[in-house]
Amino acid sequence: MLGATLAVAPFLKRMADELLRIDASEVQTLADLMHARYKAGRMIFVIGNGGSGSNASHFCEDIGKGTLRKQDFDDDAKVRFKILSLTDNSPYILAWGNDEGFDRVFLEQLKNLASEGDLLVAISGSGNSPNILRAVEWANRNGVGTYGCTGFDGGKLRGMCRAGLHIDSNDMGIVETLHLAAFHWVVDDLYRRLADLPKP
């Protein structure tokens, strides 16, 4: 927890320094993978726990609404992103967690909803959350693309996913903040593509 040992100004400078260390190609890859699913009419699923779960919900909401122009709202012919955060159905999560174990809460939802050719975006700062790893293992076995968002040393998740974004920091707050910053660029890039705006 860097904020416990740094004053505001050095903390923000550290955040900025870490932001500039992000591998831009990893963020671009996520946008490309999601756009490919959009064009193919495939589903995108997002999962995470705690702050990463909040990021999963935030990212899902932004993609679902933030990639649309105002004139798209009432256009029934406009193709929209098919995206779902699997962190948001509390009764479903609690049923699986209580009855069968918390490590199954995402895996079992994927079994109900996912198909070959879909994409799973798995967010885990540590890279070692058992419920995330089980979902990714299943996705890899069943033809669902996998993209992992990690921090610290990447844990097991970094090596399991087909592609990913790694934040090389040992501070969870920085990891979660930078994941969300990258997601916001992806939203904007996908908005540009759907609106046929020129590439910057």
MARLUMNU-906764 format. One line per 3 residues: for each residue y negated, x negated, z of N, C-alpha, C, CB. Coordinates in nm, 2 decimals, padded with zeros to 4 digits. Glycine has a CB too. Example, Ala and Ser with C-alpha at 12.3 -4.5 7.8 and 13.67 -1.06 7.14 Angstrom:
2
00.57/-01.32/00.78/00.45/-01.23/00.78/00.33/-01.32/00.78/00.45/-01.13/00.90  00.22/-01.28/00.71/00.11/-01.37/00.71/00.00/-01.29/00.79/00.06/-01.41/00.57
This chain:
200
00.12/-00.08/00.00/00.00/00.00/00.00/-00.12/-00.09/00.00/00.00/00.10/00.12  -00.17/-00.12/-00.12/-00.28/-00.22/-00.13/-00.41/-00.17/-00.07/-00.30/-00.25/-00.28  -00.43/-00.04/-00.07/-00.55/00.02/-00.01/-00.56/00.00/00.14/-00.56/00.16/-00.05
-00.44/-00.03/00.20/-00.45/-00.06/00.34/-00.49/-00.20/00.38/-00.31/-00.04/00.40  -00.50/-00.28/00.28/-00.54/-00.42/00.30/-00.66/-00.46/00.22/-00.42/-00.51/00.27  -00.70/-00.38/00.12/-00.81/-00.41/00.04/-00.92/-00.31/00.06/-00.77/-00.42/-00.11
-01.05/-00.35/00.05/-01.16/-00.26/00.05/-01.16/-00.19/-00.09/-01.29/-00.33/00.08  -01.25/-00.09/-00.10/-01.25/-00.01/-00.23/-01.27/-00.10/-00.35/-01.36/00.09/-00.22  -01.38/-00.18/-00.35/-01.41/-00.26/-00.48/-01.30/-00.35/-00.52/-01.54/-00.34/-00.45
-01.24/-00.43/-00.43/-01.12/-00.51/-00.48/-01.00/-00.43/-00.51/-01.09/-00.61/-00.37  -00.98/-00.32/-00.45/-00.87/-00.23/-00.48/-00.89/-00.18/-00.63/-00.86/-00.11/-00.39  -01.01/-00.13/-00.66/-01.03/-00.08/-00.79/-01.02/-00.19/-00.90/-01.17/-00.02/-00.80
-01.07/-00.31/-00.86/-01.05/-00.43/-00.96/-00.91/-00.46/-00.98/-01.12/-00.55/-00.90  -00.82/-00.46/-00.88/-00.68/-00.48/-00.89/-00.62/-00.37/-00.98/-00.61/-00.48/-00.75  -00.66/-00.25/-00.96/-00.61/-00.14/-01.05/-00.65/-00.16/-01.19/-00.67/00.00/-01.00
-00.77/-00.21/-01.22/-00.82/-00.23/-01.35/-00.74/-00.35/-01.41/-00.97/-00.26/-01.36  -00.72/-00.45/-01.34/-00.64/-00.57/-01.39/-00.50/-00.53/-01.43/-00.64/-00.68/-01.28  -00.44/-00.45/-01.34/-00.30/-00.40/-01.37/-00.30/-00.31/-01.50/-00.24/-00.33/-01.25
-00.40/-00.23/-01.51/-00.41/-00.14/-01.63/-00.41/-00.22/-01.76/-00.54/-00.05/-01.62  -00.48/-00.33/-01.76/-00.50/-00.41/-01.88/-00.37/-00.49/-01.91/-00.61/-00.51/-01.86  -00.27/-00.50/-01.81/-00.15/-00.57/-01.83/-00.04/-00.48/-01.90/-00.09/-00.62/-01.70
-00.07/-00.35/-01.91/00.03/-00.26/-01.97/00.05/-00.30/-02.12/-00.03/-00.11/-01.97  00.18/-00.30/-02.16/00.22/-00.32/-02.29/00.19/-00.20/-02.38/00.37/-00.36/-02.30  00.09/-00.21/-02.46/00.04/-00.10/-02.54/00.15/-00.05/-02.63/-00.08/-00.13/-02.62
00.24/-00.13/-02.68/00.35/-00.09/-02.77/00.44/00.00/-02.70/00.42/-00.21/-02.83  00.46/-00.01/-02.57/00.55/00.08/-02.49/00.49/00.22/-02.49/00.58/00.02/-02.35  00.36/00.23/-02.47/00.30/00.36/-02.47/00.30/00.42/-02.61/00.15/00.34/-02.42
00.27/00.34/-02.71/00.28/00.39/-02.85/00.42/00.45/-02.88/00.24/00.28/-02.94  00.52/00.38/-02.83/00.66/00.42/-02.86/00.68/00.56/-02.80/00.76/00.32/-02.80  00.63/00.59/-02.68/00.65/00.72/-02.62/00.58/00.83/-02.71/00.59/00.73/-02.48
00.46/00.80/-02.75/00.39/00.90/-02.84/00.47/00.92/-02.97/00.25/00.85/-02.88  00.53/00.81/-03.03/00.60/00.82/-03.15/00.73/00.90/-03.13/00.64/00.69/-03.20  00.80/00.88/-03.02/00.92/00.95/-02.99/00.90/01.10/-02.97/00.99/00.89/-02.87
00.79/01.13/-02.90/00.76/01.27/-02.88/00.71/01.34/-03.00/00.65/01.28/-02.77  00.64/01.27/-03.09/00.60/01.33/-03.21/00.72/01.36/-03.31/00.49/01.24/-03.29  00.81/01.27/-03.30/00.93/01.29/-03.38/01.01/01.41/-03.34/01.03/01.16/-03.37
01.01/01.43/-03.20/01.08/01.55/-03.15/01.00/01.68/-03.19/01.10/01.55/-03.00  00.87/01.67/-03.19/00.79/01.78/-03.23/00.82/01.82/-03.37/00.64/01.75/-03.21  00.82/01.72/-03.46/00.84/01.75/-03.60/00.98/01.81/-03.63/00.82/01.63/-03.69
01.08/01.77/-03.54/01.22/01.81/-03.56/01.24/01.94/-03.48/01.31/01.71/-03.51  01.15/01.99/-03.41/01.16/02.12/-03.33/01.26/02.10/-03.21/01.22/02.22/-03.42  01.26/01.98/-03.16/01.35/01.95/-03.05/01.28/01.96/-02.91/01.41/01.80/-03.06
01.36/01.97/-02.80/01.30/01.98/-02.67/01.27/01.84/-02.61/01.40/02.06/-02.58  01.17/01.84/-02.52/01.14/01.72/-02.44/01.15/01.76/-02.30/01.00/01.66/-02.48  01.22/01.69/-02.22/01.24/01.71/-02.07/01.18/01.60/-02.00/01.39/01.73/-02.03
01.11/01.63/-01.89/01.05/01.53/-01.80/01.09/01.54/-01.66/00.89/01.54/-01.81  01.13/01.43/-01.60/01.18/01.44/-01.46/01.12/01.33/-01.37/01.34/01.43/-01.46  01.12/01.35/-01.24/01.07/01.25/-01.15/01.07/01.31/-01.01/00.93/01.21/-01.18
01.06/01.23/-00.91/01.06/01.27/-00.77/00.92/01.23/-00.70/01.17/01.20/-00.69  00.88/01.31/-00.60/00.76/01.28/-00.53/00.64/01.27/-00.62/00.77/01.15/-00.46  00.56/01.16/-00.61/00.45/01.14/-00.70/00.49/01.14/-00.85/00.37/01.01/-00.67
00.60/01.08/-00.88/00.65/01.08/-01.02/00.69/01.22/-01.06/00.77/00.99/-01.03  00.73/01.31/-00.97/00.76/01.45/-01.00/00.63/01.52/-01.03/00.83/01.52/-00.89  00.52/01.49/-00.96/00.39/01.54/-00.98/00.34/01.50/-01.12/00.29/01.50/-00.87
00.36/01.37/-01.15/00.33/01.32/-01.29/00.41/01.39/-01.40/00.35/01.17/-01.29  00.53/01.42/-01.37/00.62/01.49/-01.47/00.56/01.63/-01.50/00.76/01.51/-01.42  00.52/01.70/-01.39/00.46/01.83/-01.41/00.32/01.82/-01.48/00.44/01.90/-01.27
00.24/01.73/-01.44/00.11/01.71/-01.50/00.12/01.68/-01.65/00.03/01.60/-01.43  00.21/01.59/-01.68/00.23/01.55/-01.82/00.28/01.66/-01.90/00.33/01.43/-01.83  00.37/01.74/-01.85/00.43/01.86/-01.92/00.31/01.96/-01.95/00.54/01.92/-01.84
00.23/01.99/-01.85/00.12/02.08/-01.87/00.02/02.03/-01.97/00.05/02.10/-01.73  -00.01/01.90/-01.96/-00.11/01.85/-02.06/-00.06/01.85/-02.20/-00.14/01.70/-02.02  00.07/01.82/-02.22/00.13/01.82/-02.36/00.13/01.97/-02.41/00.27/01.76/-02.36
00.18/02.06/-02.32/00.19/02.20/-02.36/00.06/02.26/-02.40/00.25/02.28/-02.26  -00.05/02.23/-02.33/-00.18/02.29/-02.36/-00.28/02.20/-02.42/-00.24/02.35/-02.23  -00.28/02.07/-02.38/-00.38/01.98/-02.42/-00.36/01.92/-02.56/-00.38/01.87/-02.33
-00.26/01.95/-02.63/-00.24/01.91/-02.77/-00.29/02.02/-02.86/-00.09/01.87/-02.79  -00.34/02.13/-02.81/-00.39/02.24/-02.90/-00.54/02.24/-02.91/-00.34/02.37/-02.84  -00.59/02.28/-03.03/-00.73/02.30/-03.04/-00.76/02.45/-03.01/-00.77/02.27/-03.19
-00.88/02.48/-02.98/-00.92/02.62/-02.94/-00.87/02.72/-03.04/-01.07/02.63/-02.93  -00.88/02.69/-03.17/-00.84/02.78/-03.28/-00.69/02.80/-03.28/-00.89/02.74/-03.41  -00.61/02.71/-03.22/-00.47/02.72/-03.22/-00.42/02.83/-03.12/-00.40/02.59/-03.18
-00.50/02.87/-03.02/-00.46/02.95/-02.91/-00.40/03.09/-02.96/-00.57/02.98/-02.82  -00.47/03.15/-03.06/-00.43/03.28/-03.11/-00.36/03.27/-03.25/-00.55/03.37/-03.13  -00.32/03.15/-03.29/-00.25/03.13/-03.41/-00.10/03.13/-03.39/-00.29/02.99/-03.48
-00.04/03.24/-03.42/00.11/03.26/-03.39/00.19/03.17/-03.48/00.15/03.40/-03.41  00.14/03.12/-03.59/00.21/03.03/-03.68/00.21/02.88/-03.63/00.16/03.04/-03.82  00.12/02.85/-03.54/00.10/02.71/-03.50/00.23/02.67/-03.42/-00.02/02.70/-03.41
00.29/02.56/-03.47/00.40/02.50/-03.40/00.35/02.42/-03.28/00.48/02.41/-03.50  00.42/02.45/-03.16/00.37/02.39/-03.04/00.49/02.30/-02.99/00.34/02.49/-02.93  00.45/02.21/-02.90/00.55/02.12/-02.83/00.64/02.20/-02.75/00.48/02.01/-02.75
00.77/02.17/-02.76/00.87/02.23/-02.67/00.90/02.13/-02.56/01.01/02.27/-02.75  00.83/02.15/-02.44/00.84/02.05/-02.33/00.86/02.13/-02.20/00.72/01.96/-02.33  00.94/02.07/-02.11/00.97/02.13/-01.99/00.99/02.03/-01.88/01.10/02.22/-01.99
00.91/02.04/-01.77/00.93/01.96/-01.65/01.04/02.02/-01.57/00.80/01.94/-01.57  01.15/01.94/-01.54/01.26/01.99/-01.46/01.24/01.98/-01.31/01.39/01.92/-01.50  01.12/01.94/-01.28/01.08/01.94/-01.13/01.02/02.07/-01.08/00.97/01.83/-01.11
01.01/02.17/-01.17/00.92/02.28/-01.13/01.00/02.41/-01.09/00.84/02.32/-01.25  01.13/02.42/-01.11/01.20/02.54/-01.07/01.26/02.51/-00.93/01.31/02.57/-01.17  01.18/02.54/-00.83/01.22/02.51/-00.69/01.34/02.57/-00.64/01.10/02.54/-00.59
01.37/02.70/-00.67/01.49/02.76/-00.62/01.61/02.70/-00.69/01.49/02.91/-00.65  01.60/02.67/-00.82/01.71/02.61/-00.89/01.74/02.47/-00.83/01.68/02.59/-01.04  01.64/02.39/-00.81/01.65/02.26/-00.75/01.72/02.26/-00.61/01.52/02.18/-00.74
01.67/02.36/-00.53/01.72/02.37/-00.39/01.86/02.42/-00.39/01.63/02.47/-00.31  01.90/02.51/-00.48/02.04/02.55/-00.49/02.13/02.44/-00.52/02.05/02.66/-00.60  02.10/02.36/-00.62/02.19/02.25/-00.65/02.18/02.14/-00.54/02.15/02.18/-00.78
02.06/02.11/-00.49/02.05/02.01/-00.38/02.13/02.05/-00.26/01.91/01.99/-00.35  02.12/02.18/-00.22/02.18/02.22/-00.10/02.33/02.24/-00.11/02.12/02.36/-00.05  02.37/02.29/-00.22/02.52/02.32/-00.24/02.60/02.20/-00.29/02.53/02.43/-00.34
02.54/02.12/-00.38/02.62/02.02/-00.44/02.57/01.88/-00.42/02.63/02.05/-00.59  02.44/01.86/-00.38/02.39/01.73/-00.36/02.26/01.71/-00.45/02.49/01.62/-00.39  02.16/01.64/-00.39/02.03/01.63/-00.45/02.04/01.54/-00.58/01.93/01.56/-00.36
02.15/01.46/-00.59/02.16/01.37/-00.70/02.20/01.45/-00.83/02.27/01.27/-00.68  02.22/01.58/-00.82/02.26/01.66/-00.93/02.15/01.75/-00.98/02.38/01.75/-00.90  02.03/01.75/-00.92/01.93/01.85/-00.95/01.87/01.85/-01.09/01.82/01.84/-00.85
01.87/01.73/-01.15/01.82/01.72/-01.29/01.94/01.72/-01.39/01.74/01.59/-01.31  02.05/01.65/-01.35/02.16/01.65/-01.44/02.21/01.79/-01.47/02.28/01.58/-01.37  02.22/01.88/-01.37/02.28/02.01/-01.40/02.18/02.10/-01.48/02.31/02.08/-01.27
02.05/02.08/-01.47/01.96/02.15/-01.55/01.97/02.10/-01.70/01.81/02.13/-01.50  01.99/01.97/-01.72/02.01/01.92/-01.85/02.13/01.98/-01.92/02.02/01.77/-01.85  02.24/02.00/-01.84/02.36/02.05/-01.90/02.34/02.20/-01.95/02.47/02.05/-01.79
02.25/02.27/-01.88/02.22/02.40/-01.92/02.13/02.41/-02.05/02.15/02.48/-01.81  02.04/02.31/-02.05/01.92/02.33/-02.15/01.92/02.23/-02.26/01.80/02.31/-02.07  01.97/02.11/-02.24/01.95/02.00/-02.34/02.06/02.00/-02.45/01.96/01.86/-02.27
02.01/01.95/-02.57/02.10/01.94/-02.69/02.08/01.81/-02.75/02.08/02.06/-02.79  02.18/01.77/-02.83/02.17/01.64/-02.90/02.04/01.64/-02.98/02.30/01.62/-02.99  01.97/01.53/-02.98/01.85/01.51/-03.05/01.72/01.54/-02.97/01.85/01.60/-03.17
01.74/01.59/-02.85/01.63/01.61/-02.76/01.59/01.48/-02.70/01.66/01.72/-02.65  01.48/01.48/-02.61/01.43/01.36/-02.55/01.42/01.38/-02.40/01.30/01.32/-02.61  01.46/01.29/-02.32/01.44/01.29/-02.17/01.35/01.18/-02.13/01.58/01.28/-02.10
01.23/01.22/-02.07/01.14/01.12/-02.02/01.16/01.11/-01.87/00.99/01.16/-02.05  01.22/01.00/-01.82/01.26/00.99/-01.68/01.16/00.89/-01.61/01.40/00.93/-01.67  01.10/00.94/-01.50/00.99/00.87/-01.43/01.05/00.83/-01.29/00.86/00.95/-01.42
01.05/00.70/-01.26/01.10/00.66/-01.13/01.03/00.52/-01.10/01.25/00.64/-01.12  00.94/00.52/-01.00/00.87/00.40/-00.97/00.97/00.29/-00.93/00.77/00.42/-00.86  01.07/00.32/-00.85/01.16/00.22/-00.81/01.27/00.19/-00.92/01.24/00.26/-00.69
01.29/00.29/-01.00/01.40/00.28/-01.11/01.54/00.30/-01.05/01.39/00.15/-01.17  01.55/00.34/-00.93/01.68/00.35/-00.86/01.71/00.49/-00.80/01.69/00.25/-00.76  01.63/00.59/-00.84/01.65/00.72/-00.78/01.79/00.78/-00.84/01.54/00.82/-00.82
01.88/00.81/-00.75/02.01/00.86/-00.80/02.01/00.98/-00.89/02.10/00.89/-00.68  01.92/01.08/-00.86/01.92/01.20/-00.94/01.86/01.16/-01.08/01.83/01.30/-00.88  01.77/01.07/-01.09/01.72/01.02/-01.22/01.83/00.95/-01.30/01.59/00.93/-01.20
01.90/00.86/-01.23/02.00/00.78/-01.30/02.11/00.86/-01.35/02.05/00.67/-01.21  02.16/00.96/-01.28/02.26/01.05/-01.32/02.22/01.13/-01.44/02.31/01.15/-01.21  02.10/01.18/-01.45/02.05/01.25/-01.56/02.04/01.17/-01.68/01.91/01.31/-01.53
02.00/01.04/-01.67/01.99/00.95/-01.78/02.13/00.91/-01.83/01.91/00.82/-01.74  02.22/00.89/-01.74/02.36/00.86/-01.79/02.41/00.97/-01.87/02.45/00.84/-01.66  02.39/01.10/-01.83/02.44/01.21/-01.90/02.37/01.22/-02.04/02.42/01.34/-01.82
02.24/01.20/-02.04/02.17/01.21/-02.16/02.22/01.11/-02.26/02.01/01.19/-02.14  02.24/00.98/-02.22/02.28/00.88/-02.31/02.42/00.91/-02.37/02.29/00.74/-02.23  02.51/00.97/-02.29/02.64/01.01/-02.34/02.64/01.13/-02.43/02.73/01.04/-02.22
02.53/01.21/-02.43/02.53/01.33/-02.50/02.43/01.34/-02.61/02.51/01.45/-02.41  02.38/01.22/-02.66/02.29/01.22/-02.78/02.15/01.26/-02.75/02.35/01.30/-02.88  02.11/01.26/-02.62/01.97/01.29/-02.59/01.90/01.16/-02.57/01.96/01.38/-02.45
01.79/01.14/-02.64/01.71/01.02/-02.63/01.66/01.00/-02.49/01.59/01.02/-02.73  01.64/00.87/-02.45/01.60/00.85/-02.31/01.48/00.75/-02.31/01.71/00.79/-02.22  01.38/00.78/-02.24/01.26/00.69/-02.22/01.23/00.69/-02.07/01.13/00.75/-02.30
01.23/00.57/-02.01/01.21/00.55/-01.87/01.08/00.49/-01.84/01.32/00.46/-01.82  01.02/00.54/-01.73/00.89/00.49/-01.68/00.92/00.43/-01.54/00.78/00.61/-01.67  00.90/00.30/-01.53/00.94/00.23/-01.41/00.82/00.15/-01.35/01.06/00.15/-01.43
00.84/00.09/-01.23/00.76/-00.01/-01.17/00.84/-00.11/-01.10/00.65/00.06/-01.07  00.78/-00.18/-01.00/00.85/-00.28/-00.93/00.93/-00.37/-01.02/00.95/-00.22/-00.82  01.06/-00.39/-01.00/01.14/-00.47/-01.10/01.21/-00.39/-01.20/01.25/-00.56/-01.02
01.18/-00.26/-01.20/01.24/-00.17/-01.30/01.37/-00.11/-01.26/01.27/-00.25/-01.43  01.44/-00.16/-01.16/01.56/-00.11/-01.10/01.67/-00.09/-01.21/01.53/00.03/-01.04  01.76/00.00/-01.19/01.87/00.02/-01.29/01.82/00.10/-01.41/01.98/00.10/-01.22
01.71/00.18/-01.38/01.67/00.27/-01.49/01.61/00.19/-01.61/01.56/00.36/-01.44  01.54/00.08/-01.59/01.48/00.01/-01.70/01.58/-00.03/-01.80/01.41/-00.11/-01.64  01.70/-00.07/-01.76/01.80/-00.12/-01.85/01.89/-00.01/-01.91/01.89/-00.22/-01.79
01.88/00.11/-01.85/01.96/00.22/-01.90/01.90/00.30/-02.01/01.99/00.32/-01.78  01.77/00.31/-02.02/01.70/00.39/-02.12/01.68/00.32/-02.25/01.56/00.43/-02.07  01.68/00.40/-02.36/01.67/00.34/-02.49/01.53/00.28/-02.51/01.69/00.45/-02.60
01.43/00.32/-02.44/01.29/00.27/-02.45/01.23/00.30/-02.32/01.21/00.33/-02.57  01.11/00.24/-02.30/01.04/00.27/-02.17/00.91/00.20/-02.15/01.13/00.23/-02.06  00.84/00.24/-02.05/00.71/00.19/-02.00/00.74/00.12/-01.87/00.60/00.30/-02.00
00.71/-00.01/-01.85/00.73/-00.07/-01.73/00.60/-00.12/-01.67/00.83/-00.19/-01.74  00.57/-00.08/-01.55/00.45/-00.13/-01.48/00.49/-00.24/-01.38/00.37/-00.01/-01.41  00.45/-00.36/-01.41/00.50/-00.48/-01.33/00.41/-00.49/-01.20/00.49/-00.61/-01.41
00.43/-00.40/-01.11/00.36/-00.40/-00.98/00.45/-00.35/-00.87/00.24/-00.30/-00.99  00.43/-00.40/-00.75/00.51/-00.37/-00.64/00.44/-00.26/-00.55/00.54/-00.49/-00.56  00.33/-00.20/-00.60/00.26/-00.10/-00.53/00.28/00.04/-00.59/00.11/-00.13/-00.52
00.35/00.13/-00.52/00.38/00.26/-00.58/00.26/00.34/-00.63/00.46/00.34/-00.48  00.15/00.33/-00.55/00.03/00.40/-00.59/-00.02/00.35/-00.73/-00.08/00.39/-00.49  -00.02/00.22/-00.75/-00.06/00.17/-00.88/00.03/00.21/-00.99/-00.08/00.01/-00.87
00.16/00.20/-00.96/00.26/00.24/-01.06/00.24/00.38/-01.10/00.40/00.22/-01.00  00.23/00.47/-01.01/00.22/00.61/-01.04/00.08/00.64/-01.11/00.23/00.70/-00.92  -00.02/00.58/-01.07/-00.15/00.60/-01.14/-00.15/00.55/-01.28/-00.26/00.52/-01.06
-00.09/00.43/-01.30/-00.09/00.38/-01.44/00.01/00.45/-01.53/-00.05/00.23/-01.44  00.12/00.51/-01.48/00.20/00.60/-01.56/00.12/00.71/-01.61/00.32/00.65/-01.48  00.04/00.77/-01.52/-00.04/00.89/-01.56/-00.15/00.85/-01.66/-00.10/00.95/-01.43
-00.21/00.74/-01.64/-00.31/00.69/-01.74/-00.25/00.68/-01.88/-00.37/00.56/-01.69  -00.13/00.62/-01.88/-00.06/00.61/-02.01/-00.03/00.75/-02.07/00.07/00.53/-02.00  00.02/00.84/-01.98/00.05/00.97/-02.03/-00.08/01.04/-02.09/00.10/01.06/-01.92
-00.19/01.02/-02.03/-00.32/01.08/-02.08/-00.35/01.03/-02.22/-00.43/01.05/-01.99  -00.32/00.90/-02.25/-00.34/00.85/-02.38/-00.25/00.92/-02.48/-00.33/00.70/-02.39  -00.12/00.93/-02.44/-00.02/01.00/-02.52/-00.06/01.14/-02.56/00.12/01.00/-02.46
-00.11/01.21/-02.46/-00.16/01.35/-02.49/-00.27/01.35/-02.59/-00.21/01.41/-02.36  -00.37/01.26/-02.58/-00.48/01.25/-02.67/-00.43/01.21/-02.81/-00.58/01.15/-02.62  -00.34/01.12/-02.82/-00.28/01.07/-02.95/-00.21/01.19/-03.02/-00.19/00.95/-02.93
-00.13/01.26/-02.94/-00.06/01.37/-03.00/-00.16/01.49/-03.04/00.04/01.43/-02.90  -00.26/01.51/-02.97/-00.36/01.60/-03.01/-00.42/01.56/-03.14/-00.48/01.61/-02.90  -00.45/01.43/-03.16/-00.51/01.38/-03.28/-00.41/01.41/-03.40/-00.54/01.23/-03.27
-00.29/01.38/-03.38/-00.19/01.40/-03.48/-00.17/01.55/-03.52/-00.05/01.34/-03.44  -00.17/01.64/-03.42/-00.15/01.78/-03.45/-00.28/01.83/-03.52/-00.12/01.85/-03.33  -00.40/01.78/-03.49/-00.52/01.82/-03.55/-00.56/01.75/-03.68/-00.64/01.80/-03.45
-00.47/01.66/-03.72/-00.49/01.59/-03.84/-00.62/01.51/-03.84/-00.49/01.68/-03.96  -00.65/01.45/-03.73/-00.77/01.37/-03.72/-00.74/01.22/-03.76/-00.83/01.36/-03.57  -00.83/01.15/-03.81/-00.80/01.01/-03.86/-00.76/00.92/-03.74/-00.93/00.95/-03.92
-00.67/00.83/-03.78/-00.62/00.73/-03.68/-00.73/00.63/-03.64/-00.49/00.66/-03.74  -00.75/00.60/-03.51/-00.85/00.51/-03.47/-00.82/00.37/-03.51/-00.87/00.52/-03.32
